[in-house]
Amino acid sequence: QPLRNVAVNLYQTTAITPTDFEVQVFTNDQGQYVLPVVGTDRYAVRFGGLRYAAEFYDNVPGEDFQQGLNQATVISGTAGQTLTNVNAALDRRGAIIGTLTGVTGVISDGEDGPQLDLITIFPDGKLLSLETTRADPTTGVFTFSNISEGNYKLYAGGESNYTTLLPADNDERIIPHAPEWYNGGATFTDGLTITVQNEVTKTVNVQLGLSGCIQGRIVSNLG
C-alpha cells in the first residue's frame, strides 16, 4: 500500500549521522516523491523512520546509520538526468503492549498510572536509551509503539506505584508495590529480555508484588 508522509533523505556517502542529509522530502498520498540531487557527488537515499523501519536504497536496513550507509546502493548525481524507480517497501516498526497490575488489582495514584521505562540494549552492550510511558490508571494497559527491532528490558512501577486500600484505624493506608525488572527481576541483569520485531506487537503483562513494611508504636516515657 502507498505510504503517505514518509521521509526520504539524500546523503553524501561521507555523512556521519541521520541528521546530516543534503535534502529531505516527504511522500505524497500515492507514496511518490521527487528528490532533487543538488550536485554531482555520490549519494545514498534513506527512507522511513518514526512509524516505519528505516532503510537505505536498495533494501539495506537503515536503523544502524553508518552500517546502512556503507552498504547502500550509491547514486551518482548527473546534471539534467532524472533517475526513476528508486523505490522502497518499508516494514512497520514493532510495538509492546501489556497490562500492569498489583496483587490487589489495577494500580492507580490519583490521575496518573504507574510509570514504565523501556531500556534499549544496543549490540555493543554499552549504550542505553530510555523510553517512558504510564499505564492507564483505570485499566492498567500500557503501550510502547513504533519500536525499532532489537532487545529491550522493561522496568515497571518505578515512580507512581501505589494503591489505596481500605482505611485501617480511621487512617488511609497506602501500600506501595515493589517496582521490578520484567519478569520478577530485582536488577537490570535479572530482568527478562524482550525481543521486538518489525510488524509484530509483543504482549507483556506485569504484576507487581507488595513491598515489605515495618510497623511500630511510639509512646512517651514520662508515663
C-alpha positions in Angstrom: 0.0 0.0 0.0 1.2 3.6 -0.7 2.8 5.2 2.4 2.0 8.9 2.8 4.2 11.4 4.6 7.3 9.2 4.8 10.6 10.9 4.9 13.1 10.4 2.0 16.6 11.7 2.7 19.5 12.3 0.4 23.0 11.8 2.0 26.5 12.2 0.8 28.5 9.0 1.4 30.6 10.9 3.9 27.6 11.7 6.2 28.1 10.9 9.9 24.6 11.0 11.4 21.0 10.7 10.2 20.6 14.5 10.5 23.4 15.2 8.0 21.1 14.9 5.0 21.6 17.2 2.0 17.9 17.2 1.1 14.7 15.9 2.7 11.3 15.4 1.1 8.1 13.5 2.1 6.0 11.1 0.1 2.6 12.2 -1.2 -0.8 10.4 -0.9 0.3 7.9 -3.6 3.6 7.2 -1.8 5.6 9.1 -4.5 8.4 11.6 -4.1 10.7 13.7 -6.2 14.2 14.2 -4.6 16.3 16.9 -6.3 20.0 16.0 -6.5 22.0 19.1 -5.6 25.4 18.3 -7.0 27.4 15.7 -8.9 28.7 13.8 -5.8 27.9 10.2 -4.8 24.8 9.9 -2.8 22.7 7.4 -0.8 19.0 7.5 -0.2 17.4 6.6 3.1 13.6 6.0 3.6 11.4 5.9 6.7 11.8 6.5 10.4 9.1 7.1 13.1 6.3 4.6 12.3 8.3 2.6 9.7 11.7 1.0 10.0 14.3 3.0 8.1 16.2 1.5 5.2 18.6 2.7 2.5 18.2 2.1 -1.2 18.3 -0.7 -2.3 16.7 -2.8 0.6 19.5 -2.2 3.1 18.5 -1.9 6.8 19.0 1.7 8.0 18.4 1.7 11.7 22.2 1.4 12.2 23.0 4.5 10.2 26.7 4.0 9.5 26.4 0.4 8.6 23.5 1.0 6.3 25.3 3.9 4.6 28.3 1.8 4.0 26.2 -1.0 2.3 23.7 1.3 0.5 23.5 1.4 -3.3 25.3 4.6 -4.3 23.7 7.0 -6.8 25.8 9.5 -8.8 24.4 12.9 -9.4 24.3 13.9 -13.1 23.2 17.3 -14.3 19.9 17.1 -16.3 19.4 13.4 -15.6 16.3 12.0 -13.8 16.7 8.6 -12.2 13.5 6.7 -11.7 12.3 3.6 -9.8 14.4 4.4 -6.7 11.7 2.6 -4.7 11.3 1.0 -1.2 8.9 -1.2 0.6 9.0 -0.4 4.3 8.2 -2.5 7.4 6.1 -1.1 10.2 8.0 -1.0 13.4 7.1 -3.2 16.3 5.2 -2.5 19.5 4.9 -3.7 23.0 1.6 -3.7 24.8 0.5 -5.1 28.1 -1.3 -4.6 31.4 0.3 -3.6 34.7 -1.4 -4.7 37.9 -0.7 -5.3 41.5 -1.8 -8.1 43.8 -4.9 -6.0 44.7 -5.8 -5.2 41.1 -5.1 -2.2 38.9 -2.5 0.2 40.4 -3.5 3.8 40.5 -2.2 7.0 42.1 -4.7 9.8 41.5 -4.9 10.7 37.8 -1.6 9.1 36.9 -0.9 5.4 36.3 2.4 3.8 37.2 5.4 4.6 35.2 7.1 2.1 32.9 10.6 2.5 31.5 11.8 0.7 28.3 15.6 0.3 28.1 17.2 -0.4 24.7 20.1 -3.0 24.7 22.4 -2.0 21.9 24.6 -4.6 20.2 27.8 -3.2 21.7 26.3 -3.7 25.2 27.5 -0.2 26.3 24.8 2.3 25.4 21.3 2.6 26.8 18.4 4.7 25.7 15.2 5.2 27.6 11.5 5.5 26.6 8.9 6.1 29.2 5.1 5.7 29.4 2.4 5.3 32.0 -0.2 2.6 32.5 -3.8 3.7 32.3 -4.9 4.3 35.9 -8.3 2.7 35.2 -7.3 -0.4 33.2 -3.6 -0.8 33.7 -3.0 -1.0 30.0 0.3 0.4 28.6 1.7 0.7 25.1 5.1 1.4 23.6 4.6 1.9 19.9 6.9 2.4 16.9 9.7 0.4 18.5 12.8 -0.5 16.4 13.8 -4.1 16.1 16.0 -5.1 18.9 16.3 -6.2 22.5 14.8 -4.4 25.4 14.3 -4.6 29.2 11.3 -3.2 31.0 11.2 -1.5 34.4 7.7 -1.4 35.8 6.3 0.8 38.6 9.4 2.9 39.0 7.7 6.1 40.1 4.0 6.0 40.7 3.5 2.6 42.3 0.8 2.9 44.9 -2.7 1.7 45.6 -5.1 2.9 48.2 -6.6 0.1 50.4 -9.5 0.2 52.8 -9.0 2.5 55.8 -7.5 1.0 59.0 -7.8 2.6 62.4 -9.7 5.5 60.6 -6.5 6.4 58.7 -6.0 5.8 55.0 -3.4 3.1 54.4 -1.2 3.5 51.3 0.6 0.2 50.5 3.4 0.5 47.9 4.0 -2.0 45.3 7.6 -3.1 44.7 8.9 -2.0 41.3 10.7 -4.7 39.3 12.5 -5.5 36.0 10.3 -7.7 33.9 9.7 -10.5 34.8 10.4 -10.5 38.6 13.9 -9.2 38.3 15.5 -7.2 41.2 18.3 -5.8 38.9 18.8 -4.9 35.3 20.7 -8.2 34.8 18.0 -10.3 36.3 15.3 -8.7 34.1 13.9 -10.8 31.2 15.0 -9.5 27.7 12.1 -8.6 25.4 12.9 -9.1 21.7 10.9 -6.8 19.3 10.5 -7.5 15.6 9.1 -5.2 12.8 5.4 -5.8 12.0 4.9 -7.6 15.4 3.1 -6.4 18.5 4.5 -8.1 21.6 2.2 -8.6 24.7 3.9 -8.3 28.0 1.8 -8.4 31.2 3.3 -7.5 34.6 2.0 -8.0 38.1 3.9 -6.2 40.9 4.1 -7.7 44.4 3.8 -5.7 47.6 6.9 -4.2 49.3 7.7 -5.2 52.8 7.0 -2.8 55.7 7.9 -2.1 59.3 5.3 -1.2 61.8 5.7 0.1 65.3 4.4 2.4 68.0 6.0 5.4 69.7 4.9 6.5 73.2 6.2 8.9 75.8 8.4 7.5 78.5 7.1 10.1 81.0 4.2 7.9 82.0 
